[in-house]
């Protein structure tokens, strides 16, 4: 149970940060509004990702699902970063 919990915690955190970076690069608002949206939405994404990853039967399956989604999010971030 602990390996699955640790994977869900850190995997959800990494995915939340990565998705919020994409959102930060896309939203054309003032910096303070971006930070507020990032704080609220980032926490909700983190909690949702932790629940999703914790629903797997093993830590290995949870880690593989985390890596797949994280690679997609990193690719989107790289594309957005390079096109700006």
Residue, then its C-alpha position, 0 to 999 in steps of 0.5 A: x500500500x505504501x509504494x502505491x501511495x508514494x507513487x500516487x503522491x509524487x506522480x500526481x504532484x509532477x503531473x499537476x505541475x506539468x499541466x499547470x505549466x501548460x495552462x500558464x503558457x496558454x492563458x492570456x491573463x494578468x500574472x496574479x490571475x494566472x497564479x490564483x487559477x494555478x493554485x486552485x486548479x493545480x490542487x484539484x488536478x493533484x487530488x484527482x491524479x492521486x485518486x486515479x493513480x491510487x485506483x490501480x492494483x499495484x505500484x508498478x501499474x500506477x507508475x506506468x500510468x503516471x509516466x504515460x500521462x506525464x510524457x504526454x504533458x511534457x511533450x505539450x509543454x515542450x511544444x508550447x515553450x518552443x513556439x512562444 
